[in-house]
Amino acid sequence: MKRKGLVLRTFSYVYVLIGCLLIGGPMYLTVANAMKDTQQFTNNFFALPESFYLENFINVISKANYFRYVFNSAFVMVAGVALILLLVPLTAFPVARHMRTKRYYRFLYYFILLGIFVPFQVKMLPIVKLMASLKLMNPVGLVLLYGCGALCQDIFLMVGYIQTLPRDLEEAAAIDGCTRLGTMFRIVYPLLSPMLATILIKDALWIWNDFQMPLLILNVSTDYWTLPLFQYNFKSTYSVDFTMAFAAFTLSILPMMLIFLVAQKKIMGGLTSGAVKS
């Protein structure tokens, strides 16, 4: 038994170490190479920078329209996440409460889940054609696409979480004369805060870092570009400005790290409370 426990502990430590290397290694390389000039980068890709060389960050920020691209990314992320956090609970709540007694809600739930299994590549051309015909090849159209694209997975998570919540508070609110919509916003939404935080960070990371969808929808004008499209410009036909690219990556990581640090307790609560229950 002692040998078995030692083997399990050793395996756990090795597993954690590998995870730290897989996560911390790319992070170290990104930040370290962002603080190197071209000569240092060429001499040794893995070495620490010889000094805090901040010229790359200054050059990135001084690029034409950089803050416009930051604003575009922030607008798309904030509006997209707000739309998702509004629509997902309003859809998931009646499904979770009635799917066991009414066939319509059960059919709707499984129909929504089918969207998880459809690859984006299958939907890509129809989406572009639809958005072009609706004249929505702009940030507003992209926000709507993100709102629709997140529904399938987020409703799956939210339905499982809502089913763990007791109905007593909802029934008490109904007895006191509260409307269904009032119950939703005054009673249910506060109870959903762990799962809402989980969805917030998951979808904020997806929207902020996404490259493919903005490339398809926003490439009609450089004024619509988000940060991933701007960062792609550091790659030309024959070369890549790696130090500038790493500096841009480092700057784009900071907002997401801040969001995660603020919401991490709620995120862990949401993951452990409802995400594994259906």
Secondary structure as GFF3:
##gff-version 3
##sequence-region A 1 278
A	DSSP	alpha_helix	2	34	.	.	.	ID=ss1
A	DSSP	alpha_helix	38	43	.	.	.	ID=ss2
A	DSSP	alpha_helix	55	61	.	.	.	ID=ss3
A	DSSP	alpha_helix	66	98	.	.	.	ID=ss4
A	DSSP	alpha_helix	103	114	.	.	.	ID=ss5
A	DSSP	three_ten_helix	115	117	.	.	.	ID=ss6
A	DSSP	alpha_helix	120	133	.	.	.	ID=ss7
A	DSSP	alpha_helix	139	149	.	.	.	ID=ss8
A	DSSP	alpha_helix	151	162	.	.	.	ID=ss9
A	DSSP	alpha_helix	168	175	.	.	.	ID=ss10
A	DSSP	alpha_helix	180	183	.	.	.	ID=ss11
A	DSSP	pi_helix	184	188	.	.	.	ID=ss12
A	DSSP	alpha_helix	189	191	.	.	.	ID=ss13
A	DSSP	alpha_helix	193	209	.	.	.	ID=ss14
A	DSSP	alpha_helix	212	217	.	.	.	ID=ss15
A	DSSP	three_ten_helix	222	224	.	.	.	ID=ss16
A	DSSP	alpha_helix	227	232	.	.	.	ID=ss17
A	DSSP	alpha_helix	242	273	.	.	.	ID=ss18
###
